[in-house]
């Protein structure tokens, strides 16, 4: 929803041990934020903290004025969905089962037509009756992306979601993110896929997380540029 604002106030993460400095930023509805950083820099911890799964050392994160750390899991699930880098396989659930559970978690009434449309849009309709364990990593990850879309009203947080996707699926995913933002949902994407983000063109803000000894975290309020991002990542390698 475009009126949903995620407000990060004086945030200090629990990990990594060297910290990433104090973070302050507001993310509006319909906005896409790209999070960059080296392995172990704190990207995953930031997303988990934003999702209310990890408590910060200091500061708070407000979703439309409410602290995500004090929201009930049910309320958080209605507004926030988190996609991890590795999709689940150890479940007998089918693709359709996963999406129906996502609708329930998000507080949406079951609508078979809407569910079918979401699967068609996500290019996973032909897998509807397949168990998750029968899917490849890339296929399962595409299901988890659609799951996040149908579950969350406002925010989709994604931690390296394209790691298992082929080149075509990566491009399709990045285009999907742009459409989600146009429809009022907000996306926070942690990624190393710099060229794909730049090519998609939807990222107008990006955050580089790094320890204070390397200059601290910095927020760029401008169009994402892969060459500039790469240079910042390599400047203290």
Order of alpha helices (4+ residues) and beta strands (2+ residues): beta-beta-beta-alpha-beta-beta-alpha-beta-alpha-alpha-alpha-beta-alpha-beta-alpha-beta-beta-alpha
